[in-house]
Structure formats: C-alpha cells, structure tokens
C-alpha cells in the first residue's frame, strides 16, 4: 500500500535567514516588495529570496554563471535575471576575470583572484578563467527608484567592497543580508560602518548576517 504525503517546505535559506527576513518585513507591514539578489546561485535551493518570491515579491537576480540563471527563468519567471559581475566604482573596466570552478553547480565562483586561489587550495577544485561583463552596484540600485526593500549579497570575497561603495544617501535599503566567515566580523570595518549609518543587526547565524535600517529613519 502506498501513501502520498504532501510536503510543504517552510524555509529555503541555508541558515534560516529567510524566516527572519519575512518576519522583519511583516513587522514593517510590507507584504509585497522588491529585492536585489547578488550571487543568487539557485532559484530555490539555499535561497534567501525564494520565500519572498512565494509571497508575491519579485526583483532582480544577478549571477556570474549563465547556466544558473536559466533555472531562474524556469522557476521564477517574474524576476529579472542579469548575467554580469557586480563591481564597485573603483573598478574601471567593462570586463573582469571570472574564476569558474570545475565542480557541479559551484557555489564558490568568484571575481576575486585571492578568494579563488584560497578556495582552490582548501577544496582541491581547479577553476577556469573567463571574461565577464561588469555592472556597478549603484547602477543596479538605480533600477529601484532609490528605495529597495531587500538587498541580498553573496559575492564570494567582495561583499564588503560592494556594500561600502553603495550611495546610501541616494538609496534607501530596508534590509541587507550578507555572508562573512571572518571571526572578527563584529569588530570589523563593515560592521562598524553599517552601525554608523543607522543599521542594526537583526539576525546572526555566523556566517549569515542581516542588518535592518532603523525604523525611525
């Protein structure tokens, strides 16, 4: 005798971030919003934005790997997909080296050479170097008319550089989530900067950190 069991998954993030993210926006009384997902990786698996998508949000997803974005077009048809490398204003070229690891559906592809070398030594996986078009992070944010509800960023080695480059005077961002494996993250430059510009840590799973813009702003 066979039994059919309907399984409903309640969260999709690797460290449970999406539950905290959705709860935060419910507290803000934002039921439908927009997101920018940099280093989106997969439309469902270990995604910080899929739970929002299921709750009728949509946005822009960016990834270095065109093959990954094909899945977004299949499973998340209301999102805009961009196959470019997001860079800070310090980078002046329209092409950048992309270090693509030779493993199935790699989560450590990067544009950071040092990060690629370190990960190759740690994992034993080699990588190929390709060229990829670039886009400035502030140009991406301009698409949201100066108010973005949620920024998710997992840029494998350059998260701090990108966030520090954001024009926060021009762009209002309600919630920012990032990943850091730095044991000293909470006393580091990026943490201090976000606190200085009136963000507060609302979720911490080490290595996932979510910062909410203070509600009185």
C-alpha positions as CSV (number, residue, x, y, z in Angstrom):
1,X,0.0,0.0,0.0
2,X,1.4,3.4,-1.0
3,X,0.8,6.6,0.9
4,X,1.1,10.1,-0.7
5,X,2.4,12.7,1.7
6,X,2.3,16.3,0.6
7,X,5.5,18.0,1.9
8,X,5.5,21.8,2.2
9,X,8.9,23.3,2.9
10,X,8.7,26.4,5.1
11,X,12.1,27.8,4.6
12,X,14.8,27.6,2.0
13,X,17.8,29.6,3.2
14,X,21.0,27.7,4.3
15,X,20.9,29.2,7.8
16,X,17.3,30.0,8.3
17,X,17.7,33.7,7.2
18,X,14.5,33.8,5.1
19,X,12.3,33.2,8.1
20,X,13.8,36.2,9.9
21,X,13.7,38.2,6.7
22,X,10.0,37.5,6.1
23,X,9.2,38.2,9.7
24,X,11.1,41.5,9.6
25,X,9.0,42.7,6.6
26,X,5.8,41.6,8.3
27,X,6.8,43.8,11.2
28,X,7.3,46.7,8.8
29,X,3.9,45.9,7.3
30,X,5.4,45.3,3.9
31,X,3.5,42.5,2.3
32,X,4.9,42.8,-1.2
33,X,8.2,44.3,-2.1
34,X,11.3,44.2,-4.2
35,X,14.7,42.6,-3.8
36,X,18.1,42.6,-5.4
37,X,19.9,39.2,-5.1
38,X,23.6,39.4,-6.0
39,X,25.2,36.0,-6.2
40,X,21.7,34.4,-6.4
41,X,23.1,30.9,-7.1
42,X,19.8,28.9,-7.3
43,X,16.1,29.9,-7.6
44,X,15.1,27.6,-4.6
45,X,17.9,25.7,-3.0
46,X,19.7,27.7,-0.2
47,X,18.0,30.8,-1.5
48,X,17.4,33.9,0.7
49,X,14.8,35.3,-1.7
50,X,12.6,32.3,-2.7
51,X,10.4,32.5,0.3
52,X,9.7,36.2,-0.5
53,X,9.0,35.2,-4.1
54,X,6.5,32.7,-2.9
55,X,4.8,35.6,-1.1
56,X,4.4,37.5,-4.3
57,X,7.6,39.6,-4.2
58,X,9.9,39.9,-7.2
59,X,13.1,41.6,-8.2
60,X,16.4,41.4,-9.9
61,X,18.7,38.3,-9.5
62,X,22.4,38.5,-10.6
63,X,24.8,35.7,-11.0
64,X,28.2,35.1,-12.7
65,X,27.0,31.8,-14.2
66,X,24.6,31.9,-17.1
67,X,23.6,28.3,-16.6
68,X,22.3,29.0,-13.1
69,X,20.2,31.9,-14.4
70,X,18.5,29.5,-16.8
71,X,16.8,27.9,-13.7
72,X,15.6,31.3,-12.5
73,X,13.9,31.9,-15.9
74,X,12.3,28.5,-15.5
75,X,11.2,28.7,-11.8
76,X,10.9,32.4,-11.2
77,X,9.6,34.0,-14.3
78,X,8.7,37.3,-12.6
79,X,12.3,38.0,-11.7
80,X,14.7,39.9,-14.0
81,X,18.0,37.9,-14.5
82,X,21.3,39.6,-15.1
83,X,24.5,37.6,-16.1
84,X,27.2,40.1,-15.1
85,X,29.8,40.7,-12.4
86,X,28.7,43.3,-9.9
87,X,31.6,45.7,-9.1
88,X,32.3,48.8,-7.1
89,X,33.1,52.2,-8.7
90,X,36.8,51.5,-8.0
91,X,36.8,49.1,-11.0
92,X,37.1,51.0,-14.2
93,X,36.9,48.2,-16.9
94,X,33.8,46.8,-18.6
95,X,35.2,43.3,-18.4
96,X,36.5,41.3,-15.5
97,X,38.2,37.9,-14.9
98,X,35.6,35.4,-13.7
99,X,37.0,32.3,-11.8
100,X,34.6,29.4,-12.6
101,X,35.3,26.3,-10.5
102,X,35.2,22.9,-12.1
103,X,32.6,21.4,-9.9
104,X,28.9,20.8,-10.5
105,X,26.8,23.9,-9.6
106,X,29.7,25.5,-7.8
107,X,28.8,28.0,-5.0
108,X,32.3,29.5,-4.9
109,X,32.6,31.0,-8.3
110,X,34.1,34.5,-7.9
111,X,35.8,37.5,-9.5
112,X,38.2,37.8,-6.5
113,X,41.5,36.2,-7.5
114,X,42.8,35.7,-3.9
115,X,39.5,34.2,-2.9
116,X,39.7,31.8,-5.9
117,X,43.2,30.7,-5.1
118,X,42.4,30.2,-1.4
119,X,39.3,28.1,-2.2
120,X,41.1,26.0,-4.7
121,X,43.7,25.1,-2.1
122,X,41.0,24.4,0.5
123,X,38.8,22.3,-1.7
124,X,41.2,20.8,-4.3
125,X,39.0,22.0,-7.1
126,X,40.5,23.8,-10.1
127,X,39.0,26.7,-12.0
128,X,38.9,28.2,-15.4
129,X,39.3,31.9,-16.0
130,X,36.7,33.6,-18.2
131,X,35.8,37.2,-19.1
132,X,32.5,38.6,-18.0
133,X,30.8,42.0,-18.4
134,X,30.5,44.2,-15.4
135,X,27.8,46.4,-13.8
136,X,28.2,48.9,-11.0
137,X,26.3,48.2,-7.8
138,X,24.9,51.7,-7.7
139,X,23.7,51.4,-11.3
140,X,21.7,48.3,-10.3
141,X,20.2,50.1,-7.3
142,X,19.1,52.9,-9.6
143,X,16.5,50.5,-11.1
144,X,14.6,50.6,-7.8
145,X,13.9,54.4,-7.8
146,X,16.0,55.0,-4.7
147,X,14.1,52.6,-2.5
148,X,14.9,48.9,-2.3
149,X,13.3,46.7,0.3
150,X,15.8,43.9,0.4
151,X,19.5,43.5,-0.7
152,X,20.9,40.0,-0.5
153,X,24.6,39.8,-1.3
154,X,26.8,36.8,-1.6
155,X,29.6,37.9,-3.9
156,X,32.3,35.5,-2.7
157,X,35.1,37.7,-1.5
158,X,33.9,41.2,-2.4
159,X,30.8,41.7,-0.3
160,X,32.4,44.3,1.9
161,X,33.8,46.3,-1.1
162,X,30.4,46.4,-2.7
163,X,28.4,47.4,0.4
164,X,30.9,50.1,1.2
165,X,30.5,51.5,-2.3
166,X,26.7,51.9,-2.1
167,X,25.4,55.5,-2.2
168,X,23.2,55.3,0.9
169,X,22.3,59.0,0.8
170,X,20.6,58.3,-2.5
171,X,19.4,54.8,-1.9
172,X,17.1,53.7,0.9
173,X,17.5,50.0,1.6
174,X,15.3,48.5,4.3
175,X,17.2,45.2,4.9
176,X,20.7,44.0,3.9
177,X,21.9,40.4,4.3
178,X,25.4,39.2,3.6
179,X,27.7,36.3,4.4
180,X,31.1,36.6,6.2
181,X,33.4,33.9,7.5
182,X,35.6,36.5,9.3
183,X,35.7,35.6,13.0
184,X,36.2,39.3,13.8
185,X,33.3,40.5,11.6
186,X,31.6,42.2,14.5
187,X,34.6,44.4,15.2
188,X,35.5,44.9,11.6
189,X,35.2,47.8,9.2
190,X,31.9,46.8,7.5
191,X,30.0,46.1,10.8
192,X,31.1,49.5,12.2
193,X,30.1,51.3,9.1
194,X,26.6,49.8,8.9
195,X,26.0,50.7,12.6
196,X,27.3,54.2,11.9
197,X,24.8,54.8,9.1
198,X,22.0,53.6,11.4
199,X,21.6,49.9,10.6
200,X,21.2,47.3,13.4
201,X,21.9,43.6,13.4
202,X,18.6,41.7,13.4
203,X,19.9,38.2,12.5
204,X,23.2,36.4,13.1
205,X,23.8,32.8,12.3
206,X,27.5,33.1,11.7
207,X,28.2,33.3,8.7
208,X,24.9,34.9,7.7
209,X,24.2,38.5,9.0
210,X,21.1,40.6,8.4
211,X,21.0,44.3,9.0
212,X,17.8,46.3,9.2
213,X,17.5,50.0,8.7
214,X,16.4,51.6,11.9
215,X,12.7,52.2,11.9
216,X,12.8,55.8,13.0
217,X,14.6,56.8,9.8
